[in-house]
């Protein structure tokens, strides 16, 4: 934390500890785990710590469409994610080894691209085994994601 320009505090240590043990956690889940460790810590304090850690490059915020923002301590390596449409379980997916084809868009419109974010969607093994995530629910989620995606581009 000091190397990133942040003071070392108990809430910051607790947030980083929680994310180290439970990557891809929501802010609410982090707040609950931090309170279990430290006692009384406000949700706003946890949001403030998360924001400071994201700004300092210690934490990455990911925002899968239709899902709450999630946080992780794995930063700076251009990895991607796979998300379960049924339960929201999230896992890391490494970029192609020694290549970053996802960093070479067909037309960058003059932008200097330094990061790409790819989210793969599917059904996790637990939900598949339980028969959750049928075709209709997947279609409904895809439709909601498409609407969200379109509305984002027309803002």
C-alpha positions as CSV (number, residue, x, y, z in Angstrom):
1,X,0.0,0.0,0.0
2,X,2.8,2.4,0.9
3,X,4.4,1.8,-2.5
4,X,1.1,2.7,-4.2
5,X,1.0,6.0,-2.1
6,X,-1.7,4.8,0.3
7,X,-1.6,4.9,4.1
8,X,-1.7,1.4,5.7
9,X,-5.0,1.2,7.7
10,X,-6.9,-1.7,9.2
11,X,-9.8,-1.3,6.8
12,X,-7.5,-1.2,3.8
13,X,-5.6,-4.3,5.0
14,X,-8.9,-6.1,5.6
15,X,-10.3,-5.2,2.2
16,X,-7.2,-6.4,0.4
17,X,-7.2,-9.6,2.6
18,X,-10.8,-10.3,1.7
19,X,-10.2,-9.8,-2.0
20,X,-7.0,-12.0,-1.8
21,X,-9.1,-14.8,-0.4
22,X,-12.3,-14.2,-2.4
23,X,-11.6,-12.6,-5.7
24,X,-14.5,-11.3,-7.8
25,X,-16.4,-10.2,-4.7
26,X,-19.1,-7.5,-4.7
27,X,-18.6,-4.4,-2.5
28,X,-21.5,-5.7,-0.3
29,X,-19.7,-9.1,0.1
30,X,-16.4,-7.3,0.9
31,X,-18.1,-5.1,3.5
32,X,-19.7,-8.1,5.2
33,X,-16.4,-9.9,5.4
34,X,-14.5,-6.8,6.6
35,X,-17.1,-6.3,9.3
36,X,-16.6,-9.9,10.4
37,X,-12.9,-9.2,10.7
38,X,-12.9,-5.7,12.2
39,X,-16.3,-5.2,13.7
40,X,-18.1,-2.0,12.9
41,X,-17.1,-0.7,9.5
42,X,-19.6,1.2,7.3
43,X,-20.4,0.1,3.8
44,X,-19.4,3.6,2.6
45,X,-16.0,3.2,4.2
46,X,-15.5,0.0,2.3
47,X,-16.6,1.7,-1.0
48,X,-14.1,4.4,-0.2
49,X,-11.3,1.9,0.4
50,X,-12.2,0.0,-2.8
51,X,-12.2,3.3,-4.8
52,X,-8.8,4.3,-3.4
53,X,-7.3,0.9,-4.1
54,X,-8.7,0.9,-7.7
55,X,-7.2,4.4,-8.2
56,X,-3.9,3.2,-6.8
57,X,-3.9,0.2,-9.1
58,X,-4.0,-2.3,-6.3
59,X,-7.5,-3.5,-7.1
60,X,-9.3,-4.0,-10.4
61,X,-13.1,-3.3,-10.7
62,X,-15.0,-5.4,-13.3
63,X,-18.5,-4.7,-14.3
64,X,-20.2,-7.7,-16.0
65,X,-23.4,-6.5,-17.8
66,X,-26.4,-6.9,-15.6
67,X,-24.3,-7.8,-12.6
68,X,-23.0,-5.8,-9.6
69,X,-19.5,-4.5,-9.9
70,X,-16.9,-7.0,-8.6
71,X,-13.4,-6.5,-7.3
72,X,-10.1,-8.4,-7.5
73,X,-6.5,-7.9,-6.6
74,X,-5.2,-9.5,-9.9
75,X,-4.3,-6.4,-11.9
76,X,-2.2,-5.3,-14.8
77,X,-2.1,-8.6,-16.8
78,X,-5.0,-8.1,-19.2
79,X,-6.8,-11.2,-18.1
80,X,-10.5,-11.7,-18.8
81,X,-13.5,-13.4,-17.1
82,X,-16.1,-16.0,-17.5
83,X,-19.4,-15.4,-15.7
84,X,-22.2,-17.8,-15.0
85,X,-25.6,-16.5,-16.3
86,X,-27.4,-18.3,-13.5
87,X,-25.6,-17.7,-10.3
88,X,-23.0,-15.0,-11.3
89,X,-20.0,-17.1,-10.4
90,X,-16.9,-15.5,-11.9
91,X,-13.6,-17.0,-12.9
92,X,-10.4,-15.7,-14.5
93,X,-9.5,-16.5,-18.1
94,X,-6.0,-15.8,-19.2
95,X,-5.3,-14.0,-22.4
96,X,-3.5,-15.9,-25.2
97,X,0.0,-16.6,-23.9
98,X,2.6,-14.2,-25.2
99,X,0.0,-12.6,-27.5
100,X,-2.7,-10.0,-27.0
101,X,-4.9,-10.2,-30.0
102,X,-7.6,-8.6,-28.1
103,X,-5.5,-5.5,-27.8
104,X,-5.5,-5.0,-31.6
105,X,-8.9,-3.7,-32.6
106,X,-9.9,-3.6,-36.3
107,X,-10.3,0.2,-36.0
108,X,-9.3,2.0,-32.8
109,X,-10.6,5.4,-34.2
110,X,-7.3,7.1,-33.2
111,X,-7.3,5.8,-29.6
112,X,-4.2,4.4,-28.1
113,X,-5.5,1.1,-26.6
114,X,-3.8,-0.1,-23.4
115,X,-6.3,-2.6,-22.1
116,X,-9.2,-4.8,-23.3
117,X,-11.9,-6.4,-21.3
118,X,-13.6,-9.6,-22.5
119,X,-16.4,-11.3,-20.6
120,X,-17.3,-14.9,-21.6
121,X,-20.8,-15.9,-20.5
122,X,-22.1,-19.4,-19.8
123,X,-23.3,-21.8,-17.1
124,X,-20.9,-22.8,-14.4
125,X,-20.4,-26.5,-13.5
126,X,-22.5,-26.3,-10.3
127,X,-25.5,-24.8,-12.1
128,X,-25.1,-27.2,-15.1
129,X,-25.1,-30.2,-12.7
130,X,-28.2,-28.8,-10.9
131,X,-30.0,-28.3,-14.2
132,X,-30.1,-24.6,-13.7
133,X,-29.5,-22.2,-16.6
134,X,-32.0,-23.6,-19.1
135,X,-32.2,-22.2,-22.6
136,X,-35.1,-19.8,-21.7
137,X,-33.3,-18.2,-18.8
138,X,-30.1,-17.8,-20.8
139,X,-32.1,-16.2,-23.6
140,X,-33.7,-13.8,-21.2
141,X,-30.3,-12.8,-19.7
142,X,-28.9,-12.3,-23.2
143,X,-31.8,-10.1,-24.1
144,X,-31.4,-8.0,-21.0
145,X,-27.6,-7.7,-21.7
146,X,-28.3,-6.7,-25.3
147,X,-30.7,-3.9,-24.1
148,X,-28.2,-2.7,-21.6
149,X,-25.4,-2.8,-24.2
150,X,-27.6,-0.8,-26.7
151,X,-28.6,1.8,-24.1
152,X,-25.0,2.3,-23.0
153,X,-24.0,3.1,-26.6
154,X,-26.8,5.5,-27.2
155,X,-26.1,7.7,-24.1
